[in-house]
Amino acid sequence: MGNIMSTSFAPECTEKKTKYDDCFNKWYTEKFLQGKSMENECVQLWDDYITCVNSALASHQIKPILDKARQDQPFTSEEIDSAIAPKK
Amino acid sequence: MKLFESSHDFHYPWDQVTAANWQKYPNELSSHVVSVDILNRYIDPATNVLRTERLIGCKQPIPKWLSMLVGGQEYSYVREISEIDLSTKTLVMKSTNLTMNHLLQVNETVTYRPDHELPNSRTHFTQKAEITAFASFSRVCDKIEEWSVERFGQNANTGKQAFESVLKTLTAKWEESGVFVVDIGTSLLNDLNHVTDKTSTVLAEVSKLGNVFKDKE
């Protein structure tokens, strides 16, 4: 089934996604978690990937339901924080 | 609305757990998850919090009767927001379904934090899912909600065991290489079958609700 790990909902974006994921996972484990880098080092790969995804979100008509969810359940940083508020 | 709650301790350091968390979907055995896309990702310069928005795509094996209710979409989608705060060592994920939400809304919150007693070697996991069914008859709603809570519990148990296995494999690799691995092998992907957040599973299995409706008709 090929690379099943890095499949995009839009087949035409999968290769770009795989490249970006590889870059991100390396950065996350080797830099971010070690506190060595707070800069996104995969900018070019990200730009290629997200351009593809944004175009596909529109053509697959996912954009409207996505935007509605962003509005209805924004999951803001405040909401996130409240999930880890000290208990008792 | 019905609530499902669960917690668990993973005997692995928090940073390893978060690294494993990025690489779990999709895989051969959890075939209902067919895609994962990152929609937004940035680090807040003030707090250094890494915030990620993802779109998780699931196959929808819908029977014909249900297809009429939900509009016959082939895929269902889940939106997930995660925030990782290195300074407090917390990973929080919130997710909700984008499709079929006129029938069933699942809002899930998952947290991973270092254990109080053994912060360097143990990670505390919590999971909370609010499940709300919208159908015409309240008794049917009750049945759907009960069924969903039951499925959540079943999946969560196997999910924890499977994630333990994933962490064990990853740790062995990390110890061998001295760094976190980037590439996870096929055998590990199989272990990732049952993961700890189950919104997508519940949605994919909503087809089984057919039995509920048949019982009532």
Interface residues (C-beta under 8 A of the other chain):
Chain A: M1 I4 M5 S6 T7 S8 F9 A10 C13 K17 Y20 D21 D22 F24 N25 K26 Y28 T29 E30 F32 L33 G35 M38 E39 N40 W46 Y49 I50 V53 L57 I62 I65 L66 K68 A69 R70 Q73 F75 S77 E79 I80 A83 I84
Chain B: D15 T18 A19 W22 Q23 P26 N27 E28 V34 S35 V36 D37 I38 L39 R41 Y42 I43 D44 P45 N48 V49 L50 R51 L55 G57 Y75 Y77 R79 I81 E83 L86 T88 T90 V92 K94 T96 L98 T99 N107 T109 T111 R113 V179 F180 V181 V182 D183 I184 L189
